[in-house]
Structures are given as structure tokens and as C-alpha cells.
Amino acid sequence: MRERKLLHTSEEATIIGPGVANRKVSVLKFTVPEGAAYLLKNGAQLVMKLFDNAGNELPNNSFVYLYKRRKGEDGEVFLTKQSYAPFFDLTPGEQRNDKYAKQTRVDLGVQAGAKFTEGDAIEIWVESPAIVDLTHANTRFELAVELE
């Protein structure tokens, strides 16, 4: 299997809109393109550098949630809740470094992975005291998946 890095600027990415302070809201989704399938493995690399609408990095007491939404279904399936604290104040390069990699990996708990088929979506939700702005020039959201 080949690895693919999903970026907030990828063709399959849709920025839902700005966040709302002190509420958990959907801000980004990756829709699996026609003819493709993704596997999000437990321990997959996750790189985040998120900013608020004032241009400041999101506070370290923010949380990022990953959900799976199946094609044609209204509800989503919870995958994980990641604290932003391990990512805070680290550059994307430092987050990829082995020294920090264990803290900046996707933790799916007991699941080995989650499979996404054509039309399914990986949804990203953020809960923060600040309003997240994914259009900020220095924003980075990168999630490694395997192509099946």
C-alpha cells in the first residue's frame, strides 16, 4: 500500500467554515474520491499547526476530533479526540521528528484502523476557546492515510 498525505489544501479537502469559540464544530472534511479507498491506521502521522481568526496559534487546551461519515448517512462515527497540547509551539518539521512522533500520532484506541471507501469522509472537528481559521497562511493540517 502507498501512503498519501491529506492536506487541508488537497483536492479532496473542503473547509467547512470558521470554528466557533467554546463549541465543538466541524471545520474540515476529506472526501474519498471516486474509485479510491483510504485506510487510517492507528498511529498514523498527524501534523497540525492551527491558528485563530486573530492570527495566533490555537491555545494548547484545544481539542481536535476525527470522525468518519459514511456516504449517504447523516450521522458520523467518532474515531478519536486528540489534545492540541502536544502540537502546540512545535513546527511541522518538529512534529514529524521521532522525538515528538509518539505524541503527534493518531490514537484510535483499540481499533487497528478505519477504512474509508469512495464518497466517505474524514471529518475534522475542533473545540477551542478560540475561533479556528483554516484559511490563515501558516495553517497546516496533514493526515497520513494508506491507499488501498
Secondary structure, 3 states (H helix, E strand, C coil): CEEEEEECCCCCEEECCCCCCCCEEEEEEEECCCCCEEEEECCCEEEEECEECCCCECCCCCEEEEEEECCCCCCCEEEEEEECCCCCCCCHHHHHCHHHHCCCECCCCCCCEEEEECCCEEEEEEECCCCECCCCCCCEEEEEEEEC
